[in-house]
């Protein structure tokens, strides 16, 4: 029998063996990868995964900063904010909770205790001053966001937070209040949606007033419940800065009542009064008719919600003759008592000018030309100035330059370059026509004369007050010498003589020396029509003239009636008298200027 000398069979072909080995190799590789990943996650990156998990459990809540207040010069609050909270519940969390953990002090130690839901509801009802059944109904349901209570004070919110009731959060809100209503309402402004400045200082100073919100961060579990011993971080809000103004709110109220009464009596479209301190440029009152109440600004028309004292530019009329007189004196081209022979009408370069009153040929002084507001004499004297000089002096007195006191939409006015003037405008600018400016620009020009020729830029914002109480004074803008001290004194004598000897006697105040100038100009139509629709009437003056301290200007737009019979004198006198009383200014002691109005 033959022997079998071959190798024993394994039952597998070589190709099958190779596939088996390859499969085992792949499995071992996968196991190595998975094991390495587990090692990396559980060993080397344990902190990273834990941090990611923690971040998923943290619930942030913004804490609003308190908006800064707006105060008058004496600290009277014109605008302030109060922080309030809304209590909000996620009903899906609270409804399914039978009890919840709370960290409490037990025997002097922090201890996590279980609080029944009914107990938590009863405690919350007590804090909120609600009936337990009503609160329970509010907390029960399927709504993820339901407001349980509004306008909760901060101390109450703190008590609610300490209760740690499931599903309950508080959302901070800021409520703006204006305790003085419409007093300086247009200046203060108001907020849009209760958060963002919409008008006035609320708008322009929004970033200063807002502050920086804080944050509260706490940890919740997968069931939506707050973890008593978890993360609880608190970053306090930084409140906004307070803004202290130069305004005197009592004087502001008085001025608003005075201009509203005058506008109502004469059925004017609007009126403005400004009171300024000539020594420092501070605005003490800036009153508009129909002033808005920031608590409810919608009660007045949109056109009345601004500050016309700075936004409305109009032809100033004869108050501009003061600048012409100052330029003539400073340039050495005239003097207060120089004689001018003035005909009933005056023609130059084909342009004829008349006065508001009928007169024959008269010998007048420069003081008398201004004291009786004569266009004829103003053109006769003013033509001694070149066109370039006329333009230059208007520029020097700030015409065409916005005061920039921090309010929206301040007007620069219109001062056309002299090379663009037509044959008539080159003369009308001498008496305030063919040029436009705001009331505050006019007040600034008169302040320059009151302050010995030194122009001070008007100031409305006095300082910023930080949350810690420290005060940051807002520096005054650079002053400039416009005319000499002597020229300013001569112009003041002309203005005072307009009251003592001229046409503006009604501006006089018993016991005080007063200088003043009136202005009347045609008002262009603003409803798309061409031509003029009424007049603008103004009076601006200073007192006491022995040491001028205050400037007051009264302006009425389109009053009804005979414009030459309309006077702002009583209103000027009332507001100036109140200002002198408010600041305890002693009566004048020196003799008033009485420059002759007629030349001998």
C-alpha positions in Angstrom: 0.0 0.0 0.0 1.5 3.3 -1.0 2.3 5.9 1.6 1.0 9.5 1.5 4.1 11.7 1.8 2.3 15.2 1.3 1.6 18.0 3.9 -1.5 17.7 6.1 -4.4 19.8 4.7 -5.6 22.8 6.8 -9.0 23.1 5.1 -8.3 26.8 4.0 -6.8 28.2 0.9 -4.0 30.7 1.0 -6.4 33.5 -0.2 -8.8 32.9 2.6 -6.0 33.1 5.1 -4.9 36.4 3.8 -8.4 37.8 4.1 -8.7 36.7 7.7 -5.4 38.3 8.6 -6.4 41.5 6.9 -9.8 41.6 8.7 -8.1 41.0 12.0 -5.7 43.8 11.3 -8.5 46.3 10.5 -10.3 45.4 13.7 -7.2 45.9 15.8 -6.6 49.3 14.1 -10.2 50.4 14.8 -9.9 49.3 18.4 -6.7 51.2 18.7 -8.3 54.4 17.3 -11.3 54.1 19.5 -9.2 53.4 22.6 -6.9 56.3 21.8 -9.9 58.6 21.3 -11.4 57.5 24.7 -8.0 58.1 26.3 -7.8 61.5 24.7 -11.4 62.5 25.8 -11.5 60.9 29.2 -7.9 61.5 30.1 -6.2 64.3 28.3 -9.3 66.5 27.4 -11.5 65.9 30.4 -11.4 69.5 31.4 -12.4 70.7 27.9 -15.4 68.4 27.8 -16.4 69.4 31.3 -16.1 73.1 30.4 -18.2 72.6 27.3 -20.9 70.8 29.4 -20.8 73.6 32.0 -21.3 76.2 29.3 -24.4 74.4 28.1 -25.8 74.6 31.6 -25.1 78.3 32.2 -28.0 80.7 31.8 -27.1 84.4 31.4 -29.3 87.3 32.4 -28.6 90.9 31.4 -28.8 93.5 34.2 -29.7 96.9 32.8 -27.6 99.9 33.7 -29.4 102.8 35.2 -29.6 105.7 32.7 -28.0 108.9 33.9 -30.2 111.8 35.1 -30.5 115.2 33.5 -30.3 118.0 36.1 -30.7 121.7 36.1 -28.0 124.1 37.5 -29.4 123.7 41.0 -29.7 119.9 40.9 -33.4 119.8 40.1 -34.2 116.5 38.3 -35.5 117.0 34.7 -35.1 113.4 33.7 -34.3 110.2 35.6 -34.5 106.5 35.4 -35.7 103.8 37.7 -34.8 100.1 37.3 -37.7 97.8 37.2 -38.1 94.0 36.5 -40.6 91.8 34.8 -41.1 88.3 36.4 -41.3 85.7 33.6 -42.0 82.0 33.9 -41.4 79.0 31.6 -44.5 77.1 32.5 -43.2 73.8 31.0 -40.5 73.8 33.6 -42.6 74.9 36.6 -45.7 72.8 35.8 -43.8 69.5 35.9 -41.9 70.3 39.1 -43.3 68.8 42.3 -40.4 70.0 44.4 -37.1 71.7 43.9 -33.7 72.1 45.6 -32.8 75.3 47.4 -29.6 76.3 49.2 -30.4 77.4 52.7 -28.7 78.0 56.0 -29.4 75.1 58.4 -27.7 75.2 61.8 -25.3 77.7 60.4 -24.3 75.6 57.4 -25.2 75.8 53.7 -27.6 72.9 53.1 -29.5 71.9 50.0 -33.2 71.3 51.0 -36.2 70.1 49.0 -38.9 72.7 48.7 -42.5 71.6 47.7 -43.8 73.5 44.7 -46.9 74.7 46.7 -44.6 76.2 49.3 -42.5 78.0 46.6 -45.7 79.4 45.0 -47.0 80.6 48.4 -43.7 82.3 49.1 -43.6 84.0 45.7 -47.2 85.1 46.0 -46.3 86.8 49.3 -43.4 88.6 47.7 -45.4 89.7 44.7 -48.5 90.6 46.7 -50.6 88.2 44.6 -53.2 85.6 45.6 -51.7 82.1 45.7 -54.4 80.6 43.4 -53.9 83.4 40.8 -50.2 82.9 40.8 -50.5 79.1 40.6 -52.6 79.5 37.5 -50.1 81.8 35.9 -47.3 79.3 36.6 -49.1 76.3 35.2 -49.5 75.5 31.5 -47.5 74.9 28.3 -46.2 78.4 27.5 -42.4 78.8 27.4 -42.6 82.5 28.1 -45.3 84.1 30.2 -45.1 87.4 32.1 -46.3 87.0 35.7 -45.7 90.5 37.0 -44.3 93.8 35.7 -42.5 96.8 37.1 -41.0 95.0 40.1 -38.6 97.1 42.2 -34.9 95.9 42.5 -35.3 95.0 46.2 -38.3 92.8 45.4 -36.4 91.2 42.4 -33.6 90.3 44.8 -36.0 88.5 47.1 -37.5 86.6 44.1 -34.1 85.5 42.9 -33.3 84.1 46.3 -36.4 81.9 46.2 -34.8 79.9 43.3 -38.2 78.8 42.0 -38.0 76.6 38.8 -38.8 78.3 35.6 -38.8 81.8 37.1 -36.5 84.5 35.8 -36.5 88.2 36.1 -35.9 90.6 33.1 -34.6 94.0 33.9 -36.1 97.1 32.3 -35.4 100.8 32.7 -38.3 103.3 33.1 -37.6 106.9 32.2 -39.5 109.6 34.1 -39.6 113.4 33.7 -40.9 114.9 36.9 -41.1 118.5 35.6 -43.1 117.6 32.6 -42.8 120.1 29.8 -40.3 122.4 31.6 -37.4 122.3 29.2 -39.1 119.4 27.5 -37.7 120.1 24.1 -34.2 120.5 25.4 -34.3 117.3 27.5 -35.9 115.3 24.7 -37.4 111.8 25.1 -36.7 108.1 24.4 -37.8 105.8 21.6 -39.2 102.5 22.9 -38.1 103.6 26.4 -34.4 102.9 25.6 -32.8 105.0 22.9 -32.7 108.8 22.8 -35.0 110.2 20.2 -34.8 114.0 20.6 -33.0 116.7 22.6 -30.2 115.9 25.0 -31.6 112.3 25.3 -30.5 111.9 21.7 -27.2 113.7 21.5 -26.0 112.5 24.9 -27.3 109.0 24.5 -23.9 107.2 24.9 -23.0 109.2 28.0 -26.4 108.6 29.7 -26.7 104.9 28.8 -24.0 103.2 31.0 -22.9 99.6 30.6 -25.2 96.7 31.4 -24.2 94.0 34.0 -24.8 90.3 33.9 -25.9 87.5 36.2 -24.9 83.9 35.3 -26.3 80.8 37.0 -26.3 77.1 36.3 -29.3 74.9 35.5 -29.6 71.2 35.2 -31.0 69.1 32.3 -34.5 69.3 33.9 -34.3 73.1 33.7 -34.0 73.5 37.4 -31.5 75.9 38.9 -28.6 74.0 40.6 -28.3 75.4 44.2 -24.6 74.8 44.6 -23.8 75.5 40.9 -22.2 78.6 39.3 -23.7 81.9 40.3 -21.7 84.8 38.9 -22.7 88.5 39.2 -21.2 91.4 37.2 -22.7 94.6 38.3 -24.0 97.2 35.8 -22.1 100.5 35.5 -24.7 103.3 35.5 -24.7 106.1 33.1 -23.4 109.6 33.9 -25.7 112.4 35.0 -25.7 115.6 33.0 -25.9 118.9 34.8 -27.1 121.8 32.7 -26.7 125.6 33.0 -30.5 126.0 33.0 -32.4 127.3 36.0 -35.7 125.3 35.9 -37.6 128.0 37.8 -36.6 130.7 35.3 -37.2 128.2 32.5 -40.8 127.7 33.7 -41.4 131.4 34.0 -40.0 132.1 30.5 -42.2 129.3 29.0 -45.3 130.7 30.6 -44.4 134.2 29.4 -43.8 133.3 25.7 -46.8 131.0 25.6 -49.0 133.8 26.9 -47.6 136.3 24.4 -48.0 133.9 21.5 -51.6 133.1 22.4 -52.5 136.7 22.8 -51.2 137.6 19.4 -52.1 134.3 17.7 -48.5 133.7 16.7 -47.4 130.5 15.1 -44.6 130.1 17.6 -42.4 132.0 20.0 -39.0 131.8 21.7 -37.3 133.3 24.7 -33.7 133.0 25.6 -32.0 134.2 28.8 -28.2 134.1 28.8 -25.5 135.1 31.3 -23.2 137.5 29.5 -20.3 136.8 31.8 -19.9 133.1 31.0 -22.2 132.3 28.1 -24.4 130.1 30.2 -27.9 129.6 28.9 -30.2 130.1 31.9 -33.5 129.6 30.1 -34.5 128.7 26.5 -38.2 128.6 26.2 -40.4 127.5 23.3 -44.2 127.6 22.8 -46.1 124.3 22.9 -43.2 122.6 24.6 -43.5 118.8 24.7 -43.9 116.8 27.8 -41.3 114.0 27.5 -43.6 111.7 29.4 -46.1 111.9 26.5 -44.4 113.8 23.6 -47.1 112.6 21.1 -49.5 115.2 22.6 -47.9 118.0 20.6 -47.2 118.1 16.9 -43.8 116.8 15.6 -42.8 120.3 14.6 -43.1 121.5 18.2 -40.8 118.8 19.7 -37.5 120.4 18.9 -35.9 123.6 20.2 -36.6 126.5 17.8 -34.2 128.7 19.6 -31.4 126.8 17.8 -33.2 125.1 14.9 -35.2 127.9 13.4 -33.3 130.4 11.2 -35.0 133.6 10.1 -34.2 137.1 8.9 -33.4 138.9 12.1 -34.4 142.4 10.9 -33.2 145.5 12.7 -31.5 143.8 15.7 -28.7 143.4 13.1 -28.1 147.1 13.1 -26.2 146.7 16.3 -23.5 144.8 14.3 -23.4 147.6 11.7 -22.9 150.2 14.4 -20.2 148.2 16.0 -18.4 147.7 12.7 -18.6 151.4 11.9 -17.2 152.4 15.2 -14.5 149.8 15.3 -13.3 150.6 11.8 -13.2 154.3 12.7 -15.8 155.2 10.1 -18.4 156.7 12.5 -19.2 157.6 16.1 -22.4 157.6 18.2 -22.9 161.3 17.9 -22.0 161.8 14.3 -24.5 163.8 12.3 -26.4 162.3 9.3 -28.9 164.3 7.3 -31.5 161.7 6.3 -34.1 162.3 3.6 -37.6 160.7 3.7 -36.3 157.9 1.5 -32.7 157.1 0.5 -31.5 155.8 -2.9 -28.0 154.4 -3.6 -26.9 152.4 -6.7 -30.5 152.4 -7.9 -31.8 150.9 -4.7 -34.4 152.9 -2.7 -34.9 152.4 1.0 -37.6 153.7 3.3 -38.4 153.7 7.0 -41.3 152.2 8.9 -42.5 155.6 9.9 -43.1 158.7 7.8 -40.6 161.6 8.3 -39.2 164.5 6.5 -35.5 165.3 6.1 -33.9 165.0 9.5 -30.6 165.5 11.1 -29.9 162.4 13.2 -27.0 161.0 15.2 -25.9 157.4 14.7 -27.4 156.7 18.1 -30.7 158.2 16.8 -30.6 156.1 13.7 -30.5 153.0 15.8 -32.8 154.4 18.5 -35.5 154.9 15.9 -34.5 151.9 13.8 -34.0 153.8 10.6 -33.2 151.7 7.5 -32.3 154.9 5.5 -29.8 156.1 8.0 -28.3 152.6 8.5 -27.7 152.2 4.7 -26.3 155.8 4.5 -23.8 155.1 7.3 -23.2 151.4 6.5 -22.2 152.1 2.9 -18.9 153.4 4.3 -18.0 149.8 4.9 -16.9 147.8 1.8 -18.9 144.7 0.8 -16.1 142.6 2.2 -16.1 144.4 5.5 -19.8 144.0 5.8 -19.5 140.3 5.3 -16.5 140.0 7.5 -18.1 141.7 10.5 -21.2 139.5 10.3 -18.8 136.5 10.3 -16.9 137.9 13.3 -20.1 138.2 15.3 -20.9 134.5 14.6 -23.5 134.8 11.9 -23.3 131.7 9.8 -21.7 129.7 12.7 -23.8 127.3 14.7 -23.3 127.7 18.5 -23.1 123.9 18.9 -24.5 123.6 22.4 -25.2 119.9 22.2 -28.7 119.9 20.7 -29.9 118.2 17.5 -30.2 120.1 14.2 -28.7 123.4 15.2 -29.0 125.9 12.4 -26.0 127.7 11.0 -28.2 130.2 9.2 -27.5 131.7 5.8 -24.7 134.2 5.2 -24.1 134.3 1.5 -20.5 135.3 0.5 -20.3 139.0 -0.4 -19.3 138.3 -4.0 -22.7 136.6 -4.5 -24.7 139.5 -3.2 -27.0 141.2 -5.6 -27.4 145.0 -5.8 -30.0 145.2 -3.1 -28.7 142.5 -0.7 -25.4 144.2 -0.3 -27.3 146.9 1.6 -30.1 145.0 3.2 -27.6 142.9 5.2 -26.8 146.1 7.1 -30.3 146.0 8.7 -30.9 142.2 9.0 -32.5 141.2 5.7 -30.9 138.9 3.1 -29.3 137.0 5.9 -30.8 134.4 8.3 -29.8 133.2 11.8 -31.1 131.5 14.9 -32.3 133.3 18.0 -29.2 131.9 19.9 -26.9 133.4 17.2 -28.4 136.8 17.8 -28.1 136.4 21.6 -24.4 135.5 21.2 -23.8 138.6 19.2 -25.4 140.8 21.9 -23.5 138.9 24.6 -20.3 140.0 22.9 -21.2 143.7 23.2 -22.3 143.2 26.9 -19.0 141.4 27.7 -16.7 144.2 26.6 -16.3 142.9 23.0 -15.4 139.3 24.0 -17.5 136.6 22.4 -18.2 133.6 24.6 -19.6 130.5 23.1 -23.0 129.6 24.6 -23.0 126.8 27.2 -25.9 124.4 27.9 -24.1 121.5 29.4 -22.2 122.5 32.6 -20.7 119.1 33.7 -21.0 115.3 33.7 -21.4 113.5 37.0 -19.9 110.0 37.3 -21.7 107.2 39.2 -19.3 107.7 42.1 -20.3 111.3 42.4 -17.2 112.9 40.9 -17.9 115.8 38.6 -16.3 116.4 35.2 -16.7 120.1 34.3 -17.3 120.7 30.6 -14.7 123.4 29.6 -15.9 126.5 27.9 -15.0 126.8 24.2 -12.4 129.4 23.2 -13.5 133.0 23.5 -12.5 135.7 21.0 -12.2 139.4 21.1 -14.5 140.7 18.4 -14.4 144.5 19.0 -12.4 146.6 21.5 -13.7 147.3 25.0 -14.2 150.9 24.0 -16.2 150.1 21.0 -18.4 147.7 23.0 -19.0 150.5 25.6 -20.0 153.0 22.8 -22.5 150.5 21.3 -23.9 149.8 24.8 -24.5 153.5 25.2 -26.4 153.5 21.9 -28.6 150.6 23.0 -29.3 152.1 26.3 -30.2 155.5 24.7 -32.7 153.6 22.5 -34.5 152.9 25.7 -34.0 156.2 27.5 -34.3 158.6 24.5 -35.4 156.5 21.6 -38.3 154.3 20.4 -38.0 151.4 22.9 -39.0 153.1 26.2 -41.3 150.2 27.0 -38.2 148.0 27.6 -37.3 150.1 30.7 -37.3 148.5 34.1 -37.7 150.6 37.3 -34.5 150.8 39.2 -32.3 149.2 36.5 -30.5 150.5 33.5 -31.5 148.6 30.3 -30.3 148.6 26.7 -32.3 147.0 23.9 -33.0 146.8 20.2 -36.1 145.7 18.3 -36.3 143.8 15.0 -39.0 143.2 12.4 -38.6 141.2 9.2 -40.8 139.6 6.6 -41.2 135.8 6.9 -41.0 133.8 3.7 -43.9 131.3 3.2 -43.0 127.8 4.2 -46.0 126.0 2.6 -44.6 126.0 -1.0 -46.0 129.4 -1.8 -43.7 132.2 -3.1 -43.3 135.5 -1.4 -43.8 136.4 2.3 -46.4 135.2 4.8 -46.4 137.5 7.8 -43.6 138.9 9.9 -41.1 137.9 12.5 -41.0 140.3 15.5 -38.2 140.4 18.1 -36.7 142.3 20.9 -33.3 141.7 22.5 -31.7 143.6 25.3 -29.3 143.5 28.3 -29.3 144.6 31.9 -28.1 146.2 34.1 -26.1 148.5 31.8 -23.7 149.7 34.6 -22.3 146.1 34.6 -24.3 144.0 32.0 -25.0 140.6 33.2 -28.0 139.2 31.4 -29.2 139.0 27.8 -32.9 138.3 27.0 -34.4 137.9 23.6 -38.1 137.5 22.8 -39.2 136.3 19.3 -42.6 135.9 17.8 -43.2 134.2 14.4 -46.1 135.6 12.3 -48.2 137.3 15.0 -51.6 138.5 13.8 -52.4 142.2 13.6 -50.6 145.4 12.6 -47.0 144.5 12.9 -46.1 148.1 13.8 -48.5 147.9 16.7 -47.1 144.6 18.0 -44.7 144.9 20.9 -42.6 142.3 22.7 -41.6 145.0 25.3 -43.9 143.8 28.1 -42.8 140.2 27.8 -39.1 141.2 27.6 -39.5 143.4 30.7 -41.3 140.7 32.6 -38.6 138.0 31.9 -35.7 140.4 32.4 -37.2 141.6 35.7 -37.7 138.0 36.9 -34.1 137.1 36.0 -32.7 140.1 37.9 -34.8 139.0 41.0 -33.8 135.4 40.6 -30.1 136.2 40.8 -30.5 139.0 43.4 -29.0 141.7 41.2 -28.8 145.0 43.0 -30.5 148.0 41.4 -28.4 150.3 39.2 -26.6 153.2 40.8 -25.0 155.0 37.9 -26.6 157.5 35.5 -28.0 156.0 32.3 -26.7 156.9 28.9 -28.8 159.5 27.2 -27.3 160.0 23.8 -29.2 162.6 21.7 -31.2 161.1 18.9 -31.2 164.3 16.8 -28.1 166.2 15.8 -27.8 169.9 16.4 
